[in-house]
């Protein structure tokens, strides 16, 4: 009977310990997830704008385009930080080209308003 109680307590304590562990992201994972989340959201906004424009809808195009561009710029910043943290060399020409594309989208609508 004592063995059963001891086994039960050991199993109970192990389960409590395992369930209470926090699986925190490290800094690299945080920035990579931030990059993917923001770049995907920006792309979805642009796809929706394109779809709306094909259907002849032009509601809030610039405000949505500005939002997408800001998200894209923030995504690039997160990607650069992730490369710095990982200690690997970032593909600067690719990142710079992406940054210029997002900035041109941002400036195109800012110049209209």
C-alpha positions as CSV (number, residue, x, y, z in Angstrom):
1,X,0.0,0.0,0.0
2,X,2.8,2.4,0.8
3,X,4.4,1.7,-2.6
4,X,1.2,2.6,-4.4
5,X,1.0,5.8,-2.5
6,X,4.7,6.6,-3.2
7,X,4.2,5.8,-6.9
8,X,1.1,7.9,-7.0
9,X,2.9,10.9,-5.4
10,X,5.8,10.6,-7.7
11,X,3.6,10.5,-10.8
12,X,1.5,13.3,-9.5
13,X,4.5,15.5,-8.8
14,X,6.1,14.8,-12.2
15,X,2.8,15.7,-13.9
16,X,2.4,18.9,-12.0
17,X,6.0,19.8,-12.8
18,X,5.7,19.0,-16.5
19,X,2.4,20.9,-16.9
20,X,3.8,24.0,-15.2
21,X,6.9,24.4,-17.3
22,X,6.9,27.4,-19.5
23,X,8.1,27.0,-23.1
24,X,9.3,30.5,-23.8
25,X,10.6,31.5,-27.2
26,X,14.2,32.5,-27.5
27,X,15.0,35.9,-29.0
28,X,15.8,34.5,-32.4
29,X,12.5,32.7,-32.6
30,X,10.6,35.8,-31.5
31,X,12.1,37.9,-34.3
32,X,11.6,35.2,-36.9
33,X,8.0,34.7,-35.9
34,X,7.5,38.5,-35.9
35,X,9.0,38.7,-39.4
36,X,6.8,35.9,-40.8
37,X,3.6,37.2,-39.1
38,X,4.0,40.8,-40.3
39,X,5.2,39.9,-43.8
40,X,2.3,37.5,-44.2
41,X,-0.2,40.0,-42.9
42,X,1.2,42.7,-45.3
43,X,1.0,40.3,-48.2
44,X,-2.6,39.4,-47.4
45,X,-3.6,43.1,-47.3
46,X,-2.0,43.7,-50.7
47,X,-3.8,40.6,-52.1
48,X,-7.1,41.9,-50.8
49,X,-6.4,45.3,-52.3
50,X,-5.6,43.7,-55.7
51,X,-8.7,41.6,-55.6
52,X,-10.9,44.7,-54.7
53,X,-9.3,46.7,-57.5
54,X,-10.1,44.0,-60.0
55,X,-13.7,44.1,-58.9
56,X,-13.7,47.9,-59.2
57,X,-13.8,48.6,-55.5
58,X,-11.5,51.4,-54.5
59,X,-12.4,51.8,-50.8
60,X,-9.6,52.8,-48.5
61,X,-6.9,51.6,-50.9
62,X,-4.3,54.0,-49.7
63,X,-4.9,53.5,-46.0
64,X,-4.6,49.8,-46.4
65,X,-1.6,50.1,-48.7
66,X,0.1,52.3,-46.1
67,X,-0.7,49.8,-43.4
68,X,0.8,47.0,-45.5
69,X,3.9,49.0,-46.2
70,X,4.5,49.8,-42.6
71,X,4.1,46.1,-41.7
72,X,6.5,45.1,-44.4
73,X,9.1,47.6,-43.1
74,X,8.7,46.3,-39.6
75,X,9.0,42.8,-40.8
76,X,12.3,43.6,-42.5
77,X,13.6,45.2,-39.3
78,X,12.7,42.0,-37.4
79,X,14.5,39.9,-40.1
80,X,17.6,42.0,-39.8
81,X,17.6,41.6,-36.0
82,X,17.2,37.9,-36.3
83,X,20.2,37.6,-38.6
84,X,22.3,39.7,-36.1
85,X,21.2,37.4,-33.3
86,X,22.0,34.3,-35.2
87,X,25.4,35.6,-36.1
88,X,24.9,34.9,-39.8
89,X,25.3,37.4,-42.6
90,X,22.0,38.8,-43.9
91,X,21.3,38.8,-47.6
92,X,21.6,42.6,-47.7
93,X,20.8,43.1,-51.4
94,X,17.5,41.1,-51.0
95,X,16.6,42.9,-47.8
96,X,17.4,46.3,-49.3
97,X,15.3,45.6,-52.4
98,X,12.4,44.5,-50.2
99,X,12.8,47.6,-48.1
100,X,12.8,49.9,-51.2
101,X,9.6,48.2,-52.5
102,X,7.8,48.7,-49.2
103,X,9.0,52.3,-49.0
104,X,7.8,53.0,-52.5
105,X,4.4,51.6,-51.7
106,X,4.3,53.8,-48.6
107,X,5.5,56.9,-50.4
108,X,3.1,56.4,-53.3
109,X,0.1,56.8,-51.1
110,X,1.6,59.5,-48.9
111,X,2.2,61.7,-52.0
112,X,-1.5,61.3,-53.0
113,X,-2.9,62.4,-49.7
